[in-house]
Amino acid sequence: MALLLPPVRGRLAIAGEWSPPRDDFQSLSPADLSQVVGAFPVATTSEVSAAVDAARAAFTNWRRTSRILRAECFDRLAQLIKRDTDALAELMARECGKNVTECRAEVVEGLHMVQYVFGTGRTPFGEVVASEIAEKDVTVRRKPWGVVAVITPWNFPFAVPLWMLGPSLLEGNTCVFKPSEDTPAVGQRLVELFAEAGFPAGTLNLVHGAGETGEALVRNPGVNVVCFTGSYDVGRHIQQVSAGMHDRTVAAEMGGKNAVIVCEDALLDLAVTAGILSAFKTTGQRCVSASRILVHESLIDRYQKAFVETARRLKFGDPLDPKNFAGPVIHRESVEKILRYNALAREEGATVLLDGGETAPAGAKGCYLSPFVYRTEPRPGMRVIREEVFGPHVALIPFRTDEDAARIANDTEYGLSMAVITESYRRMRFFRDECDYGMGYVNLPCIGAEVHLPFGGVKKSGNGHPSAAALVDAVTHKTAWTVNHGTDIKMAQGLTTAIYGGPA
């Protein structure tokens, strides 16, 4: 590990003021559970309410600020992220356990979101449409909802918050941000950069804590929009709580059980690389990670041999060593959950090809697991190939026809990401049209989102409001503005303007 840094002193940020540090809970490095990354406060219900009130108070002035001037705040933020890229990547690697090369790429992804938001500040954000009446001009404009609660996961603690904060703030909303309790240090550092970039007091407020803090934030009636990325159970709960609030919008991205489909004409080396990256980058802890690789029966024996040999060579170790492929999983609870699914694969009759387990490097005190790879035929009621695992756990599943592959791929309650490996444009089109997904890839891994594209899914993977560039539809509402340039009134649909019984 790199030289240990002093623990971060956790604070809340409300109305432009930082609270005194408190040590209600600790953030531990998953690579070494004896290493304290920082100590943080748990925001009380009254502190959450104060944060929402501060965002509400800042909303009027912020929405009245020129959209271009709001965007220029993001230009300043971009320069600060460039300045601190290495430090941010190292902090992220220490706190969430992702390899530092992945963390650096995530910082760049967050930077790209900020640059995208800055660039869109001078682009059109409405429409001019025709009226039935020649003397009328009609425009459609977007208006901000108000206060946006942003609740984010630990696995992308820098980029995902920016996917949500960027469009929300650019469009004139103000925000209350609750980072994951597993990565509060990265979240706090991000808010510090916003403050340094000159965002006005109260436009972005920070609260720390776990489920209780999130519950208080979601139940606060002053919140107009909730942007959430995390588990289906939590996302569903947020939607249920919000259902009774008539002016509440929820944008939720809630996990996946993603598949890579390797067709009979696939290039083998490309297919193996795509499968390895899909299954094991971030130690399999991406919502878009593949835990199923569907392989045509004519190719599966060759694919299986190459895939297992490659997976066996992967180095899982210190996340601050760029030579390692991946690091630990996030905490002991995840280790235990993944091991339970590994055992379930055996119970459900799978053939284990690579028996992953706890394999911490010598002297390490972290949450390390090696890849678990198995082969199985899909069977009705088989849980292990339908439920999200969120770890280095992957099934190789043979299929006979393209229709067979699409049926197997869709046989889950999720529909987030998928990839198809083929040289046939006809097959590409078939899977594009027949599979359930929000993001599809051809001859690529099923990971690799870009910020100017929508990020979201269908079924239990999302509720129709994607993150990243497409979030604008959730954090704004459209208004129609009709102006009459004539000296008398003419109505659409031929409606009469005669006022019977009125003046002669």
N, C-alpha and C positions, 0 to 999 in steps of 0.2 A: 504494500500500500504506500501511497505518497505520504509526505510529512503530515502528521495530524495537525489540524487547525483547531483553534479554540471553538468550543460549542457556540452555535448561533443563539443569541438571546431573543427569544420570541416576543413579539409585540402585536397588538392590534393597531389598525390604522382607521380612524374614524374622523370624518370632517377635516382631513388634513393634519390631524394630530396623531402622534404615536403614543400609545399607552406605555406605562412603565413595564419592564419585563416581568413575566411570571413564569413559573416552572410547573404548570399543572400536568403536563405530560412531556415525554421525551421522544425525539426521533432518533432511532438507532440505525446504523448502517447494516443492511442485510448481508454485506460481505464480511462483517465482523460485529457480532451483536454486543461486544464489549465497548464498541466505539459510539459515543454519543455525538450525533451531528448537531443537536440543539435541544433546548428546552422551551416549551411554548405554553401560552395561556389557552384555556378553554373559554371561549366567549360565552358569557351568561346570556339569558334571554333578554335582559335589559340592554346588554351591550349589542346584541344583534339588532334589537329595535332601534338603538341609537344609530347604528350603521345605516339601516334602511331610512331613518329620518334624515340623516345627513345626505344620503343620495337624493332623497325627495327634495330637500332644500336646494341642492345644487342643480337640479334638473332644469329649472326655468332659464337660468342664465346660460347653461351649457347648450340647450336646444336652440337658444337665440343666437349663439355664436355662429359665425359663418362656417359652413361646412368645410370650406377650404382651410380656415384657420384651425378647425378641429383636426383636420388631416395633417397639418403641419406639426402638431404635437407628436404625431406618429413618426414624422421624419426625424425629429430629435431623438425619439426613442430608438429608432433604427441605428443611429450613430452610437448610442450607448451600448446596444446589444453587440455591435461589431467590436467595440472597445473591450467588452468583457466576455467575449465568446469562450475563451479557454477557461476562465475562472468559473463561468456558469456551467460548462461541461463537466468540470471536475466536481463541483458541488453536487450536480445531478448524479454523477456516477457514485459518489459516496453515499447519497441519500436513498436512491432507488435501486442501485445495483446494476444498472445497465452499463454495458461496456462503454468506455469513454469515447470511442469512435462513434458509437450510436448516439451518445449524448451530444457530441459536437454536431452531428447531423440534425438532431432535434433542435438545437439552438438555431441552426441555419434555417430550419423549417419555420420556427417562430419568427425569425427575421424576415423570411419571405412573406409571411402573413402581414407583418407590420408594413413592409414595402408595398404589398398589394393594397392595403387599406389606404396608405398615403396616396398611391397612384389613383385610386378611385375617387378621391376627394374632389377632383376636377372633372370627373366624368358625369354624364347625365344620370339623374336619379328619378326621373319621371317620364311621362309620355304626353305628347300632344295628339289628341284623337279628334275625329270629326264629329260634328253635331248634325242632326237632321235640319237644323235651322241655320241658314247661311250667315246670319248676323251673330251667331254664338261661337265663342271659342271655348274649347273644353280641354283641360289639362288633368292628368292623374299624377298626384304627388304622393310621396311617402312621408309619414310622420312618425316620430319615435313614440313608443308606448309609455316610457317613463323609467321605472327602476327595474333593472335586470339582475337577478340572482344568478351567479355563475358558480357551479359546483362541479369540480373536476377530479379526475382520477390520478393515481400516483404514477402510472406507467408512462405518461407523457406530461410531466408536471410543468413544462414550459410552453410547448407548442399548443396543446389543447386549450389552456386558458386564453392564449392569444387568438385562437380561432374564434372564441366566443367574445372576449373583451373587445377585440378590434372592430368587428362590424357593429357591435352594440354601441360603443362609444362614438364611432364615426357618425352614426346616424342620429346622434343627439340624445341617446339614453345615458343614464348614469348607472353605476354598478356596485353591487356588494359581492365580493369574491370570497368563497370558502374553498381553499385548496384541500387536497386529501390530507388526512391526519398522518399518512405515511410519508408525505413529502412537503411538510410545512415550510422548511427552510428555502426550497426553491420558490415556492409561492410567495413568501415574504420578500425574497430578493427581487422578484419580478415587480411587485408593488413599489419597492424602493426605486426601481428604474423608472417607473411611471411618474413618481413624484419628482425625481431628478429631471425628467424630460419636461416638466412644467405643466402637467395636467392640473387643472384647478382643484382646490380643496373640495372634497366631497364627491367628485366625479367617480373616483374609484376608492372603495373602502374595503378593508381586509378584516375578516374574522377567522379565527382558528377553532378547530375542534372536530369531533367525530359526528356520529349520527344525531346526537341531541342538538348540536349546533345547526346542522343541516335542517333538522325538523323545525326548529324555531324560525329559521330563515324562510322555509317553504310555507309555513303557516302564517307568516306575517302578511296581513292584507295590503300593506303598502308596496308589495312586490307585484309588478305587472307581468314579468316574463321570468320563467325559470329555464336556464340552459344547463343541462345535466349530461354528463357522460359517466357511465358506470354499469352496475349490474341491472338485470331486468327487474328483480324484485324491488330494488330501491326506486328505479325509474317508474315502475308501475305505481308504487306508493305515492310518489310525487304527483303523478297524474290524478290519482284518486283524491288526494288532499286538495288539488287545484280545481277539481271538477265543479265545486260549488262556488267558485269565484268567477263571476261573469266576465271580468275584464282581465283574465289570466291566460297567458299562452305558455305552453310547455314545449320545449325542444329537447328531445331525449334520444340519446344514442346508447344502446343497451346490450352490446355484446354480440357474439356470433359463434356459429359452429361451421367454419368455413371449409371449402373444399378446393383442391387443385385437381383438375381432370386431365389426365395424361392419355391422349388418344393414340391409336395404333400407328399413326404416321408421325408421331412426335420425334424430335431430335433428342436422343437419349441424354446426352450431356446437359443440354439446356433444361430438360425436364427434371433431372436430378438436382441441378442447382436451384431451379425455381422451387422445388419441393423442400429442400433443405432450408432456404431462406424463409419460406413461408412458415415452416414448422418451428424453427429454432431461433430466429432472430429475436432479441429481447427475451431469450429463454422461453419462447412460446407465450409470452405474456402481453400480446397485443390483442385487442378485440378483433382484429382482422387476421390473426394467426390461423394457419391451417392445422386442424387436428384430424383431417381426413384427406388422403390422397387416393383418388380413384384412378386406377390404371387398367388399360385394356388388357384382356386376358392373354393376348398374343405377346404382350410386352412385359407382363408383370414379373416374371421370374428374373429377367435381366435387370429390370428397374429395381427390384427388391435387393438384389445383390449389390448393385452400385450405390443405392441409397444407404443401405446399412453400413457398408464399408466407409462411406463418407461421414455418416453420423458418428461412427465410432471414433473417427479422428478429430472430431471437434473438441476444442479446448475451452472448458468452462472454468473460469477462475477470477482472480482479482479484476474488478471492473476498471481499475485505473491502469491496467496493463493493456495497451492497444493490440498486443499480439494475441490476446484471448478472443475467441469468437463471441462469447457471451459470459454473463456473470451469474449471480445467484438469483433465486426467486425472492419475492419481496419480504416474506416473513415466515415464521414457523407454521402459522395456520395454513399458508399456501403449500408448504412442504407436505403437511399431513393430508390436505385435500387431494393433491396430485397423487400421492402414494395410494390413497383410497381408490382413485380411478384406475391406477395401474393394476391394483388387485382386482377391481371389478372387471377389467378386460380379461383376466385369467378366468374369473368365475363365469363369464359369459361365453367362454369357449374359444377365445382368440389364441392364435399361435404367436408366442413372444419371439421376436427376432433380435431385439436388443434390449436387455433388461436394465433399464435405468433405475437409479436409486440415489440415495444420499452418498455423494462422492466428493466431499470437501477436499480441496487441495491440502497438502501437508501443513499442519499448523493453523489452518483457517478455522474460525469459529462462526462461520456464516451459514446461510441457507442454500446450500448447493445441491443441485440435482443434475444427473446426466440424462441423455435422451432415452426415452422409452418408445420402442417401435414394435408394432405388432401387425399381424395380418389376419383378416377375418372376412368371411362372407356376411353381408348384411342380413339380419333376421328380424322379424317383427318383434317389437318390444325391447330390442337391444339398446340399453341406455347409453353405453359408453361411446357409441358413434352418433349420438343425438344430443348429448348434453355438453355444455361448455366446460372445459377442464382448466384452461388458462395456465399452461405449463408446457414443458418439453415432452409432450405425449402425442403420438400420432399413429393413426391406423392406415395401413395399405389395404385397399379394397378393390378386388377385381370387378370388371364389368364386361359385358358382351357386346352391347350395341350402344349407340349414342343415346337412344331413348332410355335405355337401362341406366346410363350414367346420369342423365338429367333427373330421373326419378329418384335415384339414390341421393344425389346432391340436394334435392329439395325435401328429402325425408327428415326434416328437422324443424323445430319451431322457430329457428333463426333464419335470417336472410341478409347478411351484411356484405360479405366479400366473396369473390370466387375468381379462379383463373382457369383457363383452358390452354393446353399445350398441343398445338396442331399446326400443320402446314396447309390445311385445307380451308379456304375462305368460306366454303359451304358449312363446314363444321363450326367455324367461328360464329357464323350467323345463327345456326341452330341453337347453340348454347346461349348466345346473347338473348335470344327470344324466349327460350324455354326454361331457363334457370331463374330462381328467386334470389335477387341480390340488389344491393345499392351501388356497389362498385365492382366492375368486372375488368379482367385483364387477359390479354392474349399473349402467350409466349413470355410471360413475366410471372413473378411471384404474386400472391394475392395480398401483398403488402406494398406500400409505396405511394400513399396519397400525396396529392399536390394541392396547395392551398387555394388555387383558383377554381377548383372543382368541388362539387358538393360531396360531403362526407356523411353518409347515413345509410340506413338499411330498411328492410321491410319485415313484416311479421314481428317477432319479439326483439328484433334488432333495432327498431326505431319507431317513431310515431309520425313520420312524414315531414319533419322539420330538420333537415340535415345541418351539420355544422359547417365551418369554414366559409367559403364565399357565399354559399346558399343560405346562411343564417339570416341574411337581411330580411327574408320573408317572414321570419318569426319575430324579429325585434322591431319591425315597423308595421304600420297598417296603411293601406291605400285610401286616399281621399280623392273625390272628384270635385273639380272647381270649374263652374260654368259661368261665363261672363257674356252678357248681352251688350252688343255694340250698336243696337238699333235704338230708335226713339219710341218704339211701341213694343208690346209683348207678343211674341209668337211662341206657341207651345209645341213640344214634340208630340208625335202620334196624332196630330191634327186636333188636339184638344181645344175646344172653343175658349175664347177669352171673354165672351159676352157675360156681363154681370146683370142678370135679370132682376129687375126691381131696383137697380141702382140709379145713378144720375142719368138723365136723358142724354 
